């Protein structure tokens, strides 16, 4: 089944409509919490997502290095999300990645359709839009491009965009460097659990099995942003998620029983702790509920890279070192695939618990 171009949110947004179709309108209880993102983003009274300077993560001075790692652990424990600065990935490479993604989405929809996915046939990689997967038929105000980017031998380059020309080299190099950054973060999180620094990396698949999947989210201007969401509230199933964006605000985190809008921090990468690490840590590290707002004025684009364990090879459960009589296991043993199926089942049966 080839998806018709009129199902794309971009096409809808450019058609001149003043009202969005009912499928995109969120339930009343959600609409009461949707705010003007440009009003919320500069609000200094709200809690602030922590910013972690990674400059010292490789310091030869143990005290300096440990201080940096402790800050990562604190943010992962209290928030489950953080802005990473001085992360070691050059501005030039990040700008190339953004230019490549923007260049792909700047093409006519008809060109992008050459890369369309087909969820019904199990072809999940490629260009797509959210299909309704709940009884109420709810849709999200976004189009996207999704594909595996690491390990390189597992990529399917036939579905990678040929335009712009720099898409493949820029995205390839970014994935390599992000994979190295993931190792550093996982080491800090391992030490924060009192484990050997390589332990969490091994538990999520190591260099051979941990996969990185890129999803470029394209959120067109929305004529009624107070009624819609770009991405509905969810937690990530991944181990870690790394996010770039085009400096248009939209990310919100559910922290201390309120929705908090993340600031746009220049030259940063946003990092989320995913369900996988929350499970392995027996809840010490938080996989935070988050969502994406849209607006009338500016297109928002984000580049999310999900670091995921193999679907069937590893049983996800709290590590023995995180369990005690006082801290019994909070999560039952499941494969990564079973965890994803469990979340989908709960969602389709309208349960509130995101885990």
ChimeraX attribute file (.defattr): number of C-alpha atoms within 10 A of each C-alpha:
attribute: neighborCount
match mode: 1-to-1
recipient: residues
	/A:1	9
	/A:2	9
	/A:3	14
	/A:4	10
	/A:5	14
	/A:6	11
	/A:7	14
	/A:8	19
	/A:9	25
	/A:10	23
	/A:11	15
	/A:12	18
	/A:13	19
	/A:14	11
	/A:15	10
	/A:16	9
	/A:17	12
	/A:18	10
	/A:19	12
	/A:20	17
	/A:21	10
	/A:22	12
	/A:23	14
	/A:24	18
	/A:25	21
	/A:26	19
	/A:27	12
	/A:28	9
	/A:29	8
	/A:30	15
	/A:31	15
	/A:32	11
	/A:33	10
	/A:34	18
	/A:35	17
	/A:36	14
	/A:37	21
	/A:38	14
	/A:39	9
	/A:40	18
	/A:41	19
	/A:42	14
	/A:43	13
	/A:44	9
	/A:45	7
	/A:46	14
	/A:47	14
	/A:48	15
	/A:49	19
	/A:50	19
	/A:51	18
	/A:52	19
	/A:53	17
	/A:54	21
	/A:55	15
	/A:56	18
	/A:57	21
	/A:58	14
	/A:59	13
	/A:60	9
	/A:61	10
	/A:62	11
	/A:63	11
	/A:64	14
	/A:65	17
	/A:66	17
	/A:67	13
	/A:68	19
	/A:69	24
	/A:70	15
	/A:71	17
	/A:72	25
	/A:73	22
	/A:74	15
	/A:75	20
	/A:76	25
	/A:77	20
	/A:78	14
	/A:79	22
	/A:80	27
	/A:81	29
	/A:82	22
	/A:83	24
	/A:84	22
	/A:85	18
	/A:86	15
	/A:87	19
	/A:88	13
	/A:89	17
	/A:90	13
	/A:91	11
	/A:92	10
	/A:93	15
	/A:94	19
	/A:95	14
	/A:96	18
	/A:97	23
	/A:98	22
	/A:99	17
	/A:100	22
	/A:101	25
	/A:102	18
	/A:103	16
	/A:104	20
	/A:105	23
	/A:106	12
	/A:107	12
	/A:108	11
	/A:109	16
	/A:110	11
	/A:111	13
	/A:112	19
	/A:113	17
	/A:114	13
	/A:115	17
	/A:116	24
	/A:117	22
	/A:118	16
	/A:119	13
	/A:120	8
	/A:121	8
	/A:122	8
	/A:123	10
	/A:124	15
	/A:125	21
	/A:126	22
	/A:127	25
	/A:128	24
	/A:129	21
	/A:130	17
	/A:131	12
	/A:132	12
	/A:133	12
	/A:134	14
	/A:135	10
	/A:136	11
	/A:137	11
	/A:138	17
	/A:139	24
	/A:140	22
	/A:141	30
	/A:142	24
	/A:143	22
	/A:144	22
	/A:145	25
	/A:146	22
	/A:147	20
	/A:148	22
	/A:149	26
	/A:150	23
	/A:151	18
	/A:152	14
	/A:153	9
	/A:154	11
	/A:155	16
	/A:156	12
	/A:157	14
	/A:158	8
	/A:159	17
	/A:160	20
	/A:161	21
	/A:162	12
	/A:163	16
	/A:164	16
	/A:165	12
	/A:166	17
	/A:167	21
	/A:168	18
	/A:169	13
	/A:170	20
	/A:171	21
	/A:172	17
	/A:173	16
	/A:174	19
	/A:175	21
	/A:176	15
	/A:177	16
	/A:178	20
	/A:179	19
	/A:180	12
	/A:181	17
	/A:182	18
	/A:183	17
	/A:184	19
	/A:185	20
	/A:186	21
	/A:187	19
	/A:188	25
	/A:189	28
	/A:190	20
	/A:191	18
	/A:192	21
	/A:193	19
	/A:194	10
	/A:195	16
	/A:196	13
	/A:197	19
	/A:198	17
	/A:199	16
	/A:200	25
	/A:201	21
	/A:202	15
	/A:203	17
	/A:204	26
	/A:205	16
	/A:206	16
	/A:207	14
	/A:208	11
	/A:209	18
	/A:210	22
	/A:211	24
	/A:212	27
	/A:213	22
	/A:214	23
	/A:215	21
	/A:216	24
	/A:217	24
	/A:218	23
	/A:219	27
	/A:220	24
	/A:221	21
	/A:222	29
	/A:223	18
	/A:224	16
	/A:225	22
	/A:226	21
	/A:227	22
	/A:228	27
	/A:229	26
	/A:230	26
	/A:231	20
	/A:232	18
	/A:233	16
	/A:234	19
	/A:235	20
	/A:236	21
	/A:237	24
	/A:238	25
	/A:239	25
	/A:240	25
	/A:241	23
	/A:242	23
	/A:243	19
	/A:244	19
	/A:245	21
	/A:246	16
	/A:247	14
	/A:248	19
	/A:249	24
	/A:250	27
	/A:251	22
	/A:252	22
	/A:253	23
	/A:254	16
	/A:255	18
	/A:256	9
	/A:257	7
	/A:258	12
	/A:259	19
	/A:260	20
	/A:261	29
	/A:262	24
	/A:263	20
	/A:264	18
	/A:265	14
	/A:266	11
	/A:267	18
	/A:268	22
	/A:269	23
	/A:270	22
	/A:271	22
	/A:272	26
	/A:273	26
	/A:274	25
	/A:275	26
	/A:276	26
	/A:277	29
	/A:278	26
	/A:279	26
	/A:280	26
	/A:281	26
	/A:282	22
	/A:283	18
	/A:284	18
	/A:285	27
	/A:286	23
	/A:287	29
	/A:288	24
	/A:289	20
	/A:290	21
	/A:291	19
	/A:292	23
	/A:293	25
	/A:294	32
	/A:295	25
	/A:296	14
	/A:297	13
	/A:298	13
	/A:299	15
	/A:300	22
	/A:301	25
	/A:302	22
	/A:303	22
	/A:304	22
	/A:305	26
	/A:306	25
	/A:307	23
	/A:308	22
	/A:309	27
	/A:310	17
	/A:311	15
	/A:312	12
	/A:313	13
	/A:314	17
	/A:315	20
	/A:316	24
	/A:317	21
	/A:318	22
	/A:319	16
	/A:320	12
	/A:321	12
	/A:322	18
	/A:323	14
	/A:324	9
	/A:325	6
	/A:326	6
	/A:327	10
	/A:328	12
	/A:329	20
	/A:330	15
	/A:331	15
	/A:332	11
	/A:333	15
	/A:334	16
	/A:335	17
	/A:336	24
	/A:337	17
	/A:338	15
	/A:339	20
	/A:340	17
	/A:341	12
	/A:342	14
	/A:343	18
	/A:344	16
	/A:345	13
	/A:346	14
	/A:347	18
	/A:348	13
	/A:349	11
	/A:350	12
	/A:351	11
	/A:352	8
	/A:353	9
	/A:354	16
	/A:355	20
